[in-house]
Amino acid sequence: MVHLGRPTGTPGAPINVPVVLSSTFHQGGAIMYGRDGNPTWEAVEEVIGGLEGGEALLFGSGLAAIAAVMESLPVPGWIVVGGDAYNGTRRLLADVAGRGRLRFRTVDVTDAAATLDACSQMAGGPGRPSGQSGSFGSGGLLWLESPTNPLLDVIDLPALIEGAHLLGLDVVVDNTFCTPLLQRPLDMGADAVVHSATKLLSGHSDVVLGAVASNRPDVVTALAKRRSLHGAIAGPLEAWILLRGIRTLDVRLERSQANAAELARRLAGHPSVERVRFPGLVEHPGHELAGRLMKGFGTMVSFEVKGGAGAAEEVALGVRLMTAGTSLGGVETLIERRGRWEAEEHLPPGLLRLSVGIEAIEDLWADLDQALLGAPAGLL
């Protein structure tokens, strides 16, 4: 994280990679045109690939990375995806499926048997031992997140990856919430990992970027071709900002996780709160599984307030230190009612999602407490 992606350590050389602002390169080298590569990208890709245990590719956004994976499937492709998957993933699937390019089925991925049953009903290829594969996605794709967004369910990734492989499917894991510091899905057998690098990897809410990592050369080659042909590339300056941000991922994650755990504990005892969803709480259904598969419980906390959608909106708009905003992973704490967005209407009406930052914990709690007590449910 700190030492990868550095220039060669010769006397007088800079310790930081420069921003290479060029669209064109001299012929005869590895890069000839700016849509195919950039030295600043390569530095970021070295870091992310090293952290995930594979080879990484940088994209212009998280959704660009997701779209590149989906566009690599044969037509019509098959995808099984969690019903609580990232909103953008589900909306993209609906759009692409609406044009006949793929078919997909949503499932409750916390139910491993039902998930694998849905996989077995897909038009897949023959079963294969875990870790071996034919053409990527030719037998279908299982798309997973753990924890899920925003209900924070924890998924038995190794079991689902192995089961999907035996049924002939490839597996992609969105690792945005955990980052490779908390879990490494490629080590569990996943075929590819995607990230919204906008979030924790960058950590400062100032760039929009995405990444894919894989330890399968065929997948990396296919996605690099997709990136070049579709033009979903990152700007060199944005790549450099991401590289600078990722250097401090470990210390940011440590502080944010500690804050998230403490806020979750206090929220669980608040009179205006109906339910707290955080894998670090012993009462969370996935607590034991998260403790076994993850190296920490993450920076996200979801909770339901009494009084439904109206009360939740009052809390989100009533904070003074926190920010009502729709992202996550920055050094500042964000809060929002997810049910206000398209394709999130199935969520509990009083659900709020917190992306916990690195501020002083007592300041965060004082702000959240006053917002909760000011909401209609808090006045009961």
Summary of the structure (lengths in Angstrom):
residues: 380
radius of gyration: 21.0
end to end distance: 48.7
largest distance: 72.8
contacts: 1363
relative contact order: 0.13
helix: 38%
strand: 16%
